[in-house]
Amino acid sequence: MSTKGTKILDSVVVRFVGDSGDGMQLTGSEFANTSALFGNDVSTFPNFPAEIRAPQGSVYGVSGFQVQIGNNEVNTAGDAVDVLVAMNPAALKTNLESLPKGKILIIDTDSFNKKNILKAGYEHNPLESDMLEDYRLVEAPITALTKENLKDSGLGNKDVLRSKNMFALGIVFWLFNRSMEHTFQFLKEKFKNKPEIADANILNLKAGFHYGETIELLPESYTVSPAKLAKGTYRIITGNKALSWGFIAAANKAKLPLFLGSYPITPASDILHELSKHKALDVTTFQAEDEIAGVGAAIGASFAGNLAITTTSGPGMALKAEAVGLAMMTELPLVIVNIQRGGPSTGLPTKTEQSDLLQVMYGRNGESPVIVLAASTSANCYDWAYEAAKLSLENMTPVILLSDGYIANGSAPWRLRKLAEMAEINIPFAKAGKENYLPYERDENLVREWAIPGMKGLEHRLGGLEKAENTGAVSYHPENHQRMVEIRAEKISKLAQRIPDLTLEGAEDAELLVIGWGGTYGSLHTAVKRTNAQGKKIAYAHFNYINPMPKNTAEILSKYPKILVAELNLGQMVKIFRDRFPENKFLQYNKVQGMPFTVEELMCTFEDLLKQ
Amino acid sequence: MEELVKYKSKDFESDQEVRWCPGCDDYVILRAMQRALPDMGKKKEDIVFISGIGCSSRFPYYVETYGMHSIHGRAPAIATGVKLANPDLSVWVITGDGDSLAIGGNHFIHLIRRNVNLNLILFNNEIYGLTKGQFSPTSAMGLKTKSSPFGSVQKPFSAGELAMGANTRYFARIAGNNPKAMTKLFVEAEKFEGTSIIEVLQNCVIFNDGVFDKFLDKEHRNTAQITVEHGKPMLFGKENEYGLVLNGLKLEVATIGENGITEVDILVHDAKEEDKTLHQMLISLQNPIVFGVIRAIEDVTFDQSIHHQIAEAKENASVKNIDDLLFSGETYEVE
């Protein structure tokens, strides 16, 4: 422990930045996980380039990991950074603007050589100018100290330099009075086949910690007290992992094998990776030859009686459109997950955006309504995957589940619930041997019965051609087509009666209603809460059910003279609102920078609107 | 074990009216299949036909089993999903030359590469029928069609050569006017473990009538086609007077009794030979064209491998359900 004082903070934002090979993702996650174990609420935001190992020292190769920890609820990874750890000049160049004056800047001075300085686009060494004088600058020769510390490790220069990140983490652990124990265990496990690497990393982590302590880098260290989270067992989970597990849970509950047909695409591939590990839980993963084969195989598996899903991102969603139409037409259960990224075209593969909404709603030929849901936090990806599977199976329809790069890669504490606590899933299976099974006979919710190959006496043919009501035989009859198109639309719209009502946050009696959907919940919730805390009234409604929308939506909208729809696109949800609720007037706030909303920009926007 | 019902061909006729053009070979293939199905030893409910789009792809509507008429080119992908979800099913892909060699070319080669244990019947008529007569990837150069009024300038490829390129373990070719042999072939293909590719030279009476006459009509059928059988000498002709011999690196036709050639000089067909060389030559031969099972190599199938991994994982797993998974590894308590 430092001999100097310890200052207690409510929350703090730390950002680790370096070359994409510097291990910043791992460093950031370890700080987040350690803080969560300590009892803080945490939220993380990995921000990395699309290139795997961009040239060393280049600005486009900078990879970052931001963590916010707090003693109260933390819903975003934070706007302004309190502590910036920059491992090289390029990292400093690209991140300094996020660090307000007076905040802590930790730099590896050894990386500020002429070559790196020029690569970063600086004309002069920033350490030798006055540009950093307004920050609380910690100049640590991390590279040299690492080399010195590990000179007897027996490791080559490359491996020695790879543990620089642990020295930096050690300094930050000291700064926040964090235990290193979790990271020791983590390193031992990660490098269990290379104990010499584990030892070197542990040694360097300790060296960083002791460096902070010994030379008294800063006049004080800090602590953030544990948050008051609901009692229970927790783990830190990323959105994509939570989503994967949600599907396993739904399949277990429904007593069906889970089938994933998928093609690798950023930022959805982690779901394929995660589910591929869990074969023991009756999970089949099929890495297909392309996006279409991924969804095609899923449709086949669904026809044969599995809980079938396919995962992708925007460009892949476009390729899957025709097949989604087939699943809609045949009325087979299928969940399509779209982890949205910056578009259009290849766009910004590793960045976040909400610009596939209109694509998933309307991007298919013909009248092709499907259920559309959106997860809103990293942790609730579990619940929305579960709900998507449940609604798909119970209603015999494709469900498109939207997530985005921000909540998919970000992580947060998640309170675990046993499967017994999850809602029942009631599948409308036909009974084998049933007399006169008609594949398109429907119940009161317009849902047809599911007969799968192997069920005796229920042999039938499905297809993409229009079918006669009830029998499913091919029919080109004009009135029948109209009727079938309307039935398929009504089947989805009727579901509004069976999903939960929309609930409001904030001040219900406000003049201004803010609307959000999907992965922007953290920023919007925080901005609304802080604005209300300042005595300015705002109500807030967040949409997870997008098609159909909750049945009380119109009623809620009617209460507010001013409605603002905030989303990370140029106004897609707002188009849907204007179409469905023409009696209301909608304002919009949009951003397309591949980045989440900051709380500050939202608060400013709200304030401007309240003044008008 | 449930006693297997003895089905009749009629049990596999659906209530749908067959809507192909009169005289189309598709009728022959449908009848051959309905005759073959009772001999496969499979329960009706365990048989699935998956098709893409095109004339041939209407096939599943007419067979009283489970079936799906899907989207253009994607039947191999959908069928792979069906087979992986339930490996006990007998799965059939019904497709055409446009469906599986143009829009679905990618799925066709990857199905073969993986060796999924299912059967694919490729109705090759060297034309697009349902879209009313455009040239296809197998149409001959120079073919005048609606989209090639001055003759096609696209070079065709051969389904068999493409399948060999994807390392097919099973390839058979059959004439669309030979229902008896077809019925037998379908039963055999079903028994083969792995992806069975069956190319049917199927005449389109409307848009490409007579395209296979050079092999199949009365004038040519004795001299321009050979049907090979595993373990038998590759002889053909009205009196089996011709046979295939190797001359250097080329396959040639020899006449028995000429130039001292006797039956022992004729190559014996070995469909189970791993080496592709001779199979490749048989597939490419144009005069005579080769019918019958050209290649049949038993190998591990994709569905077996997948289910083997799943079974092994289940056996060794400490995490046996979602609750185990949730509470495994790094969790912590908040009081």
Chai-1 contact restraints between the chains, C-beta under 6 A:
chainA,res_idxA,chainB,res_idxB,connection_type,confidence,min_distance_angstrom,max_distance_angstrom,comment,restraint_id
A,L37,B,Y332,contact,1.0,0.0,6.0,A-B,restraint_1
A,L229,B,V334,contact,1.0,0.0,6.0,A-B,restraint_2
A,K231,B,V334,contact,1.0,0.0,6.0,A-B,restraint_3
A,T233,B,T331,contact,1.0,0.0,6.0,A-B,restraint_4
A,T233,B,E333,contact,1.0,0.0,6.0,A-B,restraint_5
A,Y234,B,Y332,contact,1.0,0.0,6.0,A-B,restraint_6
A,Y234,B,V334,contact,1.0,0.0,6.0,A-B,restraint_7
A,R235,B,E330,contact,1.0,0.0,6.0,A-B,restraint_8
A,R235,B,T331,contact,1.0,0.0,6.0,A-B,restraint_9
A,I248,B,I322,contact,1.0,0.0,6.0,A-B,restraint_10
A,A249,B,I322,contact,1.0,0.0,6.0,A-B,restraint_11
A,N252,B,N321,contact,1.0,0.0,6.0,A-B,restraint_12
A,N252,B,I322,contact,1.0,0.0,6.0,A-B,restraint_13
A,F259,B,A85,contact,1.0,0.0,6.0,A-B,restraint_14
A,K279,B,Q309,contact,1.0,0.0,6.0,A-B,restraint_15
A,K279,B,I310,contact,1.0,0.0,6.0,A-B,restraint_16
A,K279,B,A313,contact,1.0,0.0,6.0,A-B,restraint_17
A,A280,B,A313,contact,1.0,0.0,6.0,A-B,restraint_18
A,A280,B,K314,contact,1.0,0.0,6.0,A-B,restraint_19
A,A280,B,A317,contact,1.0,0.0,6.0,A-B,restraint_20
A,T284,B,L84,contact,1.0,0.0,6.0,A-B,restraint_21
A,E289,B,N106,contact,1.0,0.0,6.0,A-B,restraint_22
A,E289,B,H110,contact,1.0,0.0,6.0,A-B,restraint_23
A,D290,B,N106,contact,1.0,0.0,6.0,A-B,restraint_24
A,A293,B,A77,contact,1.0,0.0,6.0,A-B,restraint_25
A,A293,B,H107,contact,1.0,0.0,6.0,A-B,restraint_26
A,G296,B,R74,contact,1.0,0.0,6.0,A-B,restraint_27
A,G296,B,A77,contact,1.0,0.0,6.0,A-B,restraint_28
A,G296,B,I78,contact,1.0,0.0,6.0,A-B,restraint_29
A,A297,B,A77,contact,1.0,0.0,6.0,A-B,restraint_30
A,A297,B,T80,contact,1.0,0.0,6.0,A-B,restraint_31
A,A297,B,G81,contact,1.0,0.0,6.0,A-B,restraint_32
A,I299,B,I78,contact,1.0,0.0,6.0,A-B,restraint_33
A,G300,B,I78,contact,1.0,0.0,6.0,A-B,restraint_34
A,G300,B,A79,contact,1.0,0.0,6.0,A-B,restraint_35
A,G300,B,G81,contact,1.0,0.0,6.0,A-B,restraint_36
A,G300,B,V82,contact,1.0,0.0,6.0,A-B,restraint_37
A,A301,B,G81,contact,1.0,0.0,6.0,A-B,restraint_38
A,A301,B,A85,contact,1.0,0.0,6.0,A-B,restraint_39
A,F303,B,M68,contact,1.0,0.0,6.0,A-B,restraint_40
A,F303,B,V82,contact,1.0,0.0,6.0,A-B,restraint_41
A,A304,B,V82,contact,1.0,0.0,6.0,A-B,restraint_42
A,A304,B,A85,contact,1.0,0.0,6.0,A-B,restraint_43
A,A304,B,N86,contact,1.0,0.0,6.0,A-B,restraint_44
A,N306,B,A85,contact,1.0,0.0,6.0,A-B,restraint_45
A,E322,B,I71,contact,1.0,0.0,6.0,A-B,restraint_46
A,L326,B,S70,contact,1.0,0.0,6.0,A-B,restraint_47
A,L326,B,I71,contact,1.0,0.0,6.0,A-B,restraint_48
A,L416,B,L326,contact,1.0,0.0,6.0,A-B,restraint_49
A,K418,B,D323,contact,1.0,0.0,6.0,A-B,restraint_50
A,L419,B,I322,contact,1.0,0.0,6.0,A-B,restraint_51
A,L419,B,D323,contact,1.0,0.0,6.0,A-B,restraint_52
A,P453,B,V48,contact,1.0,0.0,6.0,A-B,restraint_53
A,P453,B,Y66,contact,1.0,0.0,6.0,A-B,restraint_54
A,P453,B,L89,contact,1.0,0.0,6.0,A-B,restraint_55
A,G454,B,E45,contact,1.0,0.0,6.0,A-B,restraint_56
A,G454,B,D46,contact,1.0,0.0,6.0,A-B,restraint_57
A,K456,B,E45,contact,1.0,0.0,6.0,A-B,restraint_58
A,E459,B,E45,contact,1.0,0.0,6.0,A-B,restraint_59
A,E459,B,E64,contact,1.0,0.0,6.0,A-B,restraint_60
A,E459,B,T65,contact,1.0,0.0,6.0,A-B,restraint_61
A,E459,B,Y66,contact,1.0,0.0,6.0,A-B,restraint_62
A,R461,B,P60,contact,1.0,0.0,6.0,A-B,restraint_63
A,R461,B,Y61,contact,1.0,0.0,6.0,A-B,restraint_64
A,R461,B,G67,contact,1.0,0.0,6.0,A-B,restraint_65
A,L462,B,M68,contact,1.0,0.0,6.0,A-B,restraint_66
A,G463,B,H69,contact,1.0,0.0,6.0,A-B,restraint_67
A,G464,B,I71,contact,1.0,0.0,6.0,A-B,restraint_68
